[in-house]
Amino acid sequence: MASIRKKLEVNVNNSKNTRMDIASGNMLGNWRPDEITHMTRYDKISSLCIEEANKFNRPIDVLEAGCGEIWVLRNLYKAYTVKKSDIIHSYRGVDIDPACLQEKQGYSSPTGLVEDSTWFANFNGKIDIQDLTINPVFDLPDESIDFFWTTEVIEHMNREFIAPWLEDANRVLRPGGLIYVSTPNHDGSNDKLPEDHIYEWGFEELKEELSSRWELQSVVGTFCQMPKLKKAMAKDNRDSEWKWHPDQFKLLQERYGKQFLRVVAATFYPEVSNNCAWILRKPK
């Protein structure tokens, strides 16, 4: 089956942006772990938006770096029955690719642009076309954002370009603001990378980078290679609630096919997973 990855041009700083068409993946039955994981990320972030709005008892202001087709908001709009204006007060998306301004087929927009779409009006949204390796400063006031997320972005840039825009995200976050970051989990050698990846961070390396400015709340694996997982399970001597028991894992195998299983089973084992999701908070 042909890949649903769409290559974009390499920028002046050798960053490579890739658009993964999740909608096409669904229609083509391209249920690989990376596509499945993308969908679970978007749903998790949607849920976090609702949780944060309920926590603050007000709609929240959110920022997404590498917004692409804005799948989080599309999921929140279509999959949840909550009143959208009760959840999102404002949305700012930032992406290098002007194509993300164009609305996708099946959505109503009089101009063909996302910002003029009927559904997008629910979120008081704006999209900025910006190369964060050249300009790492978000066009937002200090402490104006409640929730910042970026999914599968930092691996497309050289290492030295990441800290400046993460630091600026910290500037625009309010104290107590939430952060969600997902990216591949590599051993640090950066050999045998996908063609469109520039640098994949090691687990401890990224933990140190993120924890240098924010308080780590949790980190979970999002998908994994089954041999690595089973080896980690065999060596696992943690308390029982933090690992899969053999009977539980057997039940998962009965419930899920191999590709879904690689996503679900990775949760407790981020260190050996192919990809991790990090949730953090800005100190108050």
Secondary structure as a PSIPRED ss2 file (coil, helix, strand):
# PSIPRED VFORMAT (PSIPRED V4.0)

   1 M C   1.000  0.000  0.000
   2 A C   1.000  0.000  0.000
   3 S C   1.000  0.000  0.000
   4 I C   1.000  0.000  0.000
   5 R E   0.000  0.000  1.000
   6 K E   0.000  0.000  1.000
   7 K E   0.000  0.000  1.000
   8 L E   0.000  0.000  1.000
   9 E E   0.000  0.000  1.000
  10 V E   0.000  0.000  1.000
  11 N C   1.000  0.000  0.000
  12 V C   1.000  0.000  0.000
  13 N C   1.000  0.000  0.000
  14 N C   1.000  0.000  0.000
  15 S C   1.000  0.000  0.000
  16 K E   0.000  0.000  1.000
  17 N E   0.000  0.000  1.000
  18 T E   0.000  0.000  1.000
  19 R E   0.000  0.000  1.000
  20 M E   0.000  0.000  1.000
  21 D C   1.000  0.000  0.000
  22 I H   0.000  1.000  0.000
  23 A H   0.000  1.000  0.000
  24 S H   0.000  1.000  0.000
  25 G H   0.000  1.000  0.000
  26 N H   0.000  1.000  0.000
  27 M H   0.000  1.000  0.000
  28 L H   0.000  1.000  0.000
  29 G C   1.000  0.000  0.000
  30 N C   1.000  0.000  0.000
  31 W C   1.000  0.000  0.000
  32 R C   1.000  0.000  0.000
  33 P H   0.000  1.000  0.000
  34 D H   0.000  1.000  0.000
  35 E H   0.000  1.000  0.000
  36 I H   0.000  1.000  0.000
  37 T H   0.000  1.000  0.000
  38 H H   0.000  1.000  0.000
  39 M H   0.000  1.000  0.000
  40 T H   0.000  1.000  0.000
  41 R H   0.000  1.000  0.000
  42 Y H   0.000  1.000  0.000
  43 D H   0.000  1.000  0.000
  44 K H   0.000  1.000  0.000
  45 I H   0.000  1.000  0.000
  46 S H   0.000  1.000  0.000
  47 S H   0.000  1.000  0.000
  48 L H   0.000  1.000  0.000
  49 C H   0.000  1.000  0.000
  50 I H   0.000  1.000  0.000
  51 E H   0.000  1.000  0.000
  52 E H   0.000  1.000  0.000
  53 A H   0.000  1.000  0.000
  54 N H   0.000  1.000  0.000
  55 K H   0.000  1.000  0.000
  56 F H   0.000  1.000  0.000
  57 N C   1.000  0.000  0.000
  58 R C   1.000  0.000  0.000
  59 P C   1.000  0.000  0.000
  60 I E   0.000  0.000  1.000
  61 D E   0.000  0.000  1.000
  62 V E   0.000  0.000  1.000
  63 L E   0.000  0.000  1.000
  64 E E   0.000  0.000  1.000
  65 A E   0.000  0.000  1.000
  66 G C   1.000  0.000  0.000
  67 C C   1.000  0.000  0.000
  68 G C   1.000  0.000  0.000
  69 E C   1.000  0.000  0.000
  70 I C   1.000  0.000  0.000
  71 W H   0.000  1.000  0.000
  72 V H   0.000  1.000  0.000
  73 L H   0.000  1.000  0.000
  74 R H   0.000  1.000  0.000
  75 N H   0.000  1.000  0.000
  76 L H   0.000  1.000  0.000
  77 Y H   0.000  1.000  0.000
  78 K H   0.000  1.000  0.000
  79 A H   0.000  1.000  0.000
  80 Y C   1.000  0.000  0.000
  81 T C   1.000  0.000  0.000
  82 V C   1.000  0.000  0.000
  83 K C   1.000  0.000  0.000
  84 K H   0.000  1.000  0.000
  85 S H   0.000  1.000  0.000
  86 D H   0.000  1.000  0.000
  87 I C   1.000  0.000  0.000
  88 I E   0.000  0.000  1.000
  89 H E   0.000  0.000  1.000
  90 S E   0.000  0.000  1.000
  91 Y E   0.000  0.000  1.000
  92 R E   0.000  0.000  1.000
  93 G E   0.000  0.000  1.000
  94 V E   0.000  0.000  1.000
  95 D E   0.000  0.000  1.000
  96 I C   1.000  0.000  0.000
  97 D C   1.000  0.000  0.000
  98 P H   0.000  1.000  0.000
  99 A H   0.000  1.000  0.000
 100 C H   0.000  1.000  0.000
 101 L H   0.000  1.000  0.000
 102 Q E   0.000  0.000  1.000
 103 E C   1.000  0.000  0.000
 104 K C   1.000  0.000  0.000
 105 Q C   1.000  0.000  0.000
 106 G C   1.000  0.000  0.000
 107 Y C   1.000  0.000  0.000
 108 S C   1.000  0.000  0.000
 109 S C   1.000  0.000  0.000
 110 P C   1.000  0.000  0.000
 111 T C   1.000  0.000  0.000
 112 G C   1.000  0.000  0.000
 113 L E   0.000  0.000  1.000
 114 V H   0.000  1.000  0.000
 115 E H   0.000  1.000  0.000
 116 D H   0.000  1.000  0.000
 117 S C   1.000  0.000  0.000
 118 T C   1.000  0.000  0.000
 119 W C   1.000  0.000  0.000
 120 F H   0.000  1.000  0.000
 121 A H   0.000  1.000  0.000
 122 N H   0.000  1.000  0.000
 123 F H   0.000  1.000  0.000
 124 N C   1.000  0.000  0.000
 125 G E   0.000  0.000  1.000
 126 K E   0.000  0.000  1.000
 127 I E   0.000  0.000  1.000
 128 D E   0.000  0.000  1.000
 129 I E   0.000  0.000  1.000
 130 Q C   1.000  0.000  0.000
 131 D C   1.000  0.000  0.000
 132 L C   1.000  0.000  0.000
 133 T C   1.000  0.000  0.000
 134 I C   1.000  0.000  0.000
 135 N C   1.000  0.000  0.000
 136 P C   1.000  0.000  0.000
 137 V C   1.000  0.000  0.000
 138 F C   1.000  0.000  0.000
 139 D C   1.000  0.000  0.000
 140 L C   1.000  0.000  0.000
 141 P C   1.000  0.000  0.000
 142 D C   1.000  0.000  0.000
 143 E C   1.000  0.000  0.000
 144 S C   1.000  0.000  0.000
 145 I E   0.000  0.000  1.000
 146 D E   0.000  0.000  1.000
 147 F E   0.000  0.000  1.000
 148 F E   0.000  0.000  1.000
 149 W E   0.000  0.000  1.000
 150 T E   0.000  0.000  1.000
 151 T E   0.000  0.000  1.000
 152 E C   1.000  0.000  0.000
 153 V C   1.000  0.000  0.000
 154 I H   0.000  1.000  0.000
 155 E H   0.000  1.000  0.000
 156 H H   0.000  1.000  0.000
 157 M C   1.000  0.000  0.000
 158 N C   1.000  0.000  0.000
 159 R H   0.000  1.000  0.000
 160 E H   0.000  1.000  0.000
 161 F H   0.000  1.000  0.000
 162 I H   0.000  1.000  0.000
 163 A H   0.000  1.000  0.000
 164 P H   0.000  1.000  0.000
 165 W H   0.000  1.000  0.000
 166 L H   0.000  1.000  0.000
 167 E H   0.000  1.000  0.000
 168 D H   0.000  1.000  0.000
 169 A H   0.000  1.000  0.000
 170 N H   0.000  1.000  0.000
 171 R H   0.000  1.000  0.000
 172 V H   0.000  1.000  0.000
 173 L E   0.000  0.000  1.000
 174 R E   0.000  0.000  1.000
 175 P E   0.000  0.000  1.000
 176 G E   0.000  0.000  1.000
 177 G E   0.000  0.000  1.000
 178 L E   0.000  0.000  1.000
 179 I E   0.000  0.000  1.000
 180 Y E   0.000  0.000  1.000
 181 V E   0.000  0.000  1.000
 182 S E   0.000  0.000  1.000
 183 T E   0.000  0.000  1.000
 184 P E   0.000  0.000  1.000
 185 N C   1.000  0.000  0.000
 186 H E   0.000  0.000  1.000
 187 D C   1.000  0.000  0.000
 188 G C   1.000  0.000  0.000
 189 S C   1.000  0.000  0.000
 190 N C   1.000  0.000  0.000
 191 D C   1.000  0.000  0.000
 192 K C   1.000  0.000  0.000
 193 L C   1.000  0.000  0.000
 194 P C   1.000  0.000  0.000
 195 E C   1.000  0.000  0.000
 196 D C   1.000  0.000  0.000
 197 H C   1.000  0.000  0.000
 198 I C   1.000  0.000  0.000
 199 Y C   1.000  0.000  0.000
 200 E C   1.000  0.000  0.000
 201 W C   1.000  0.000  0.000
 202 G E   0.000  0.000  1.000
 203 F H   0.000  1.000  0.000
 204 E H   0.000  1.000  0.000
 205 E H   0.000  1.000  0.000
 206 L H   0.000  1.000  0.000
 207 K H   0.000  1.000  0.000
 208 E H   0.000  1.000  0.000
 209 E H   0.000  1.000  0.000
 210 L H   0.000  1.000  0.000
 211 S H   0.000  1.000  0.000
 212 S C   1.000  0.000  0.000
 213 R C   1.000  0.000  0.000
 214 W C   1.000  0.000  0.000
 215 E E   0.000  0.000  1.000
 216 L E   0.000  0.000  1.000
 217 Q E   0.000  0.000  1.000
 218 S E   0.000  0.000  1.000
 219 V E   0.000  0.000  1.000
 220 V E   0.000  0.000  1.000
 221 G E   0.000  0.000  1.000
 222 T E   0.000  0.000  1.000
 223 F E   0.000  0.000  1.000
 224 C C   1.000  0.000  0.000
 225 Q C   1.000  0.000  0.000
 226 M H   0.000  1.000  0.000
 227 P H   0.000  1.000  0.000
 228 K H   0.000  1.000  0.000
 229 L H   0.000  1.000  0.000
 230 K H   0.000  1.000  0.000
 231 K H   0.000  1.000  0.000
 232 A H   0.000  1.000  0.000
 233 M H   0.000  1.000  0.000
 234 A H   0.000  1.000  0.000
 235 K H   0.000  1.000  0.000
 236 D C   1.000  0.000  0.000
 237 N C   1.000  0.000  0.000
 238 R C   1.000  0.000  0.000
 239 D C   1.000  0.000  0.000
 240 S H   0.000  1.000  0.000
 241 E H   0.000  1.000  0.000
 242 W H   0.000  1.000  0.000
 243 K C   1.000  0.000  0.000
 244 W C   1.000  0.000  0.000
 245 H C   1.000  0.000  0.000
 246 P H   0.000  1.000  0.000
 247 D H   0.000  1.000  0.000
 248 Q H   0.000  1.000  0.000
 249 F H   0.000  1.000  0.000
 250 K H   0.000  1.000  0.000
 251 L H   0.000  1.000  0.000
 252 L H   0.000  1.000  0.000
 253 Q H   0.000  1.000  0.000
 254 E H   0.000  1.000  0.000
 255 R H   0.000  1.000  0.000
 256 Y C   1.000  0.000  0.000
 257 G C   1.000  0.000  0.000
 258 K H   0.000  1.000  0.000
 259 Q H   0.000  1.000  0.000
 260 F H   0.000  1.000  0.000
 261 L H   0.000  1.000  0.000
 262 R H   0.000  1.000  0.000
 263 V H   0.000  1.000  0.000
 264 V H   0.000  1.000  0.000
 265 A H   0.000  1.000  0.000
 266 A H   0.000  1.000  0.000
 267 T H   0.000  1.000  0.000
 268 F H   0.000  1.000  0.000
 269 Y C   1.000  0.000  0.000
 270 P H   0.000  1.000  0.000
 271 E H   0.000  1.000  0.000
 272 V H   0.000  1.000  0.000
 273 S C   1.000  0.000  0.000
 274 N C   1.000  0.000  0.000
 275 N E   0.000  0.000  1.000
 276 C E   0.000  0.000  1.000
 277 A E   0.000  0.000  1.000
 278 W E   0.000  0.000  1.000
 279 I E   0.000  0.000  1.000
 280 L E   0.000  0.000  1.000
 281 R E   0.000  0.000  1.000
 282 K C   1.000  0.000  0.000
 283 P C   1.000  0.000  0.000
 284 K C   1.000  0.000  0.000
